[in-house]
Amino acid sequence: MNTTNQAPSNLPDEIGQVSIFPITQATTATFADLYFRLTFFFFIQRGEKHVETTTQGEMLGCEGDLMIFPPGAMVTMVNRPVLDEAYRAIGVCFSHDLIDAVFAGSPMPKNATDMQIVRSDMHNPNAILSLIQENLANEGLPEPIRQHRLIEPLIWLREQGIILPTTTEDQPISKVRRLIETDLSHPWMANEVAEHFAMSEATMRRWLSKTGQGFAKILLHTRLERGLSLLQTTDDQISEIALDCGFKTPSHFSDAFRKRFGIKPKDIRLAAH
């Protein structure tokens, strides 16, 4: 099981896997066009999370709330610290098979692919988080028992009326990002990726054009979002993060990060004065 502080771009692909990690951000920043390949939970511990989608408009998550992002979601997100304390959340991601085990076969309403909020004053989401943390921390659990217990929080959510969409890995962006995420430091080329999917480069570019993102943009966004995640979830040096994410130099990473997110990488960890 993966119980370490992994970042969202390196989330579970293995069967029955759950990733959990603390997220910290010292300065308010807007992150546009963030893509979620897998089902992702944000348990907000401190501060606020503002989210905007093309279909739902603006939504606000507050301390104690759980915000659920379905696979394939693309959102604009703002994490806001409060007073003199950093924004803090616990991120949890479930592999597709665990979601399928609970929700496959369930009638999918039209809004099943929308982002959802479980409010703290109605459902106590932290009880779900505690259950997940306890199961992952219990190293003595036989693996079949662990797998069974890891779907209990999902069953609880289903009983509260939450419906989560099942596997969406057939989407072009998901397929390409999943490949890139296997080694972000690799110098990926369009022809190499096309060959992996048994198609010509021209065919792959037409395939991706339907998503509104070309290969170069998908590659850059995947690397930058991985970098953002590592800044929020680890204490790794920025120079190390830059190389791990496939940037030739820290300055290249910093420039690309600032151009996309409007903030320097170091400011994710340093409060504005």
Secondary structure in CASP SS format (residue, H / E / C, confidence):
PFRMAT SS
TARGET T0000
AUTHOR 0000-0000-0000
METHOD secondary structure of the structure
MODEL  1
M C 1.00
N C 1.00
T C 1.00
T C 1.00
N C 1.00
Q C 1.00
A C 1.00
P H 1.00
S H 1.00
N H 1.00
L C 1.00
P C 1.00
D C 1.00
E C 1.00
I C 1.00
G C 1.00
Q C 1.00
V E 1.00
S E 1.00
I E 1.00
F E 1.00
P E 1.00
I E 1.00
T E 1.00
Q E 1.00
A C 1.00
T C 1.00
T C 1.00
A E 1.00
T E 1.00
F E 1.00
A E 1.00
D E 1.00
L E 1.00
Y E 1.00
F E 1.00
R C 1.00
L C 1.00
T E 1.00
F E 1.00
F E 1.00
F E 1.00
F E 1.00
I E 1.00
Q E 1.00
R E 1.00
G C 1.00
E E 1.00
K E 1.00
H E 1.00
V E 1.00
E E 1.00
T E 1.00
T C 1.00
T C 1.00
Q C 1.00
G E 1.00
E E 1.00
M E 1.00
L E 1.00
G E 1.00
C C 1.00
E C 1.00
G C 1.00
D C 1.00
L E 1.00
M E 1.00
I E 1.00
F E 1.00
P C 1.00
P C 1.00
G C 1.00
A E 1.00
M E 1.00
V E 1.00
T E 1.00
M E 1.00
V E 1.00
N E 1.00
R E 1.00
P C 1.00
V E 1.00
L C 1.00
D C 1.00
E E 1.00
A C 1.00
Y E 1.00
R E 1.00
A E 1.00
I E 1.00
G E 1.00
V E 1.00
C E 1.00
F E 1.00
S C 1.00
H H 1.00
D H 1.00
L H 1.00
I H 1.00
D H 1.00
A H 1.00
V H 1.00
F H 1.00
A C 1.00
G C 1.00
S C 1.00
P C 1.00
M C 1.00
P C 1.00
K C 1.00
N C 1.00
A C 1.00
T C 1.00
D C 1.00
M C 1.00
Q E 1.00
I E 1.00
V E 1.00
R C 1.00
S H 1.00
D H 1.00
M H 1.00
H H 1.00
N C 1.00
P H 1.00
N H 1.00
A H 1.00
I H 1.00
L H 1.00
S H 1.00
L H 1.00
I H 1.00
Q H 1.00
E H 1.00
N H 1.00
L H 1.00
A H 1.00
N C 1.00
E C 1.00
G C 1.00
L C 1.00
P C 1.00
E H 1.00
P H 1.00
I H 1.00
R H 1.00
Q H 1.00
H H 1.00
R H 1.00
L H 1.00
I C 1.00
E H 1.00
P H 1.00
L H 1.00
I H 1.00
W H 1.00
L H 1.00
R H 1.00
E H 1.00
Q C 1.00
G C 1.00
I C 1.00
I C 1.00
L C 1.00
P C 1.00
T C 1.00
T C 1.00
T C 1.00
E C 1.00
D C 1.00
Q C 1.00
P H 1.00
I H 1.00
S H 1.00
K H 1.00
V H 1.00
R H 1.00
R H 1.00
L H 1.00
I H 1.00
E H 1.00
T C 1.00
D C 1.00
L C 1.00
S C 1.00
H C 1.00
P C 1.00
W C 1.00
M C 1.00
A H 1.00
N H 1.00
E H 1.00
V H 1.00
A H 1.00
E H 1.00
H H 1.00
F C 1.00
A C 1.00
M C 1.00
S C 1.00
E H 1.00
A H 1.00
T H 1.00
M H 1.00
R H 1.00
R H 1.00
W H 1.00
L H 1.00
S H 1.00
K C 1.00
T C 1.00
G C 1.00
Q C 1.00
G C 1.00
F H 1.00
A H 1.00
K H 1.00
I H 1.00
L H 1.00
L H 1.00
H H 1.00
T H 1.00
R H 1.00
L H 1.00
E H 1.00
R H 1.00
G H 1.00
L H 1.00
S H 1.00
L H 1.00
L H 1.00
Q H 1.00
T H 1.00
T C 1.00
D C 1.00
D C 1.00
Q C 1.00
I H 1.00
S H 1.00
E H 1.00
I H 1.00
A H 1.00
L H 1.00
D H 1.00
C C 1.00
G C 1.00
F C 1.00
K C 1.00
T C 1.00
P H 1.00
S H 1.00
H H 1.00
F H 1.00
S H 1.00
D H 1.00
A H 1.00
F H 1.00
R H 1.00
K H 1.00
R H 1.00
F H 1.00
G C 1.00
I C 1.00
K C 1.00
P H 1.00
K H 1.00
D H 1.00
I H 1.00
R C 1.00
L C 1.00
A C 1.00
A C 1.00
H C 1.00
END
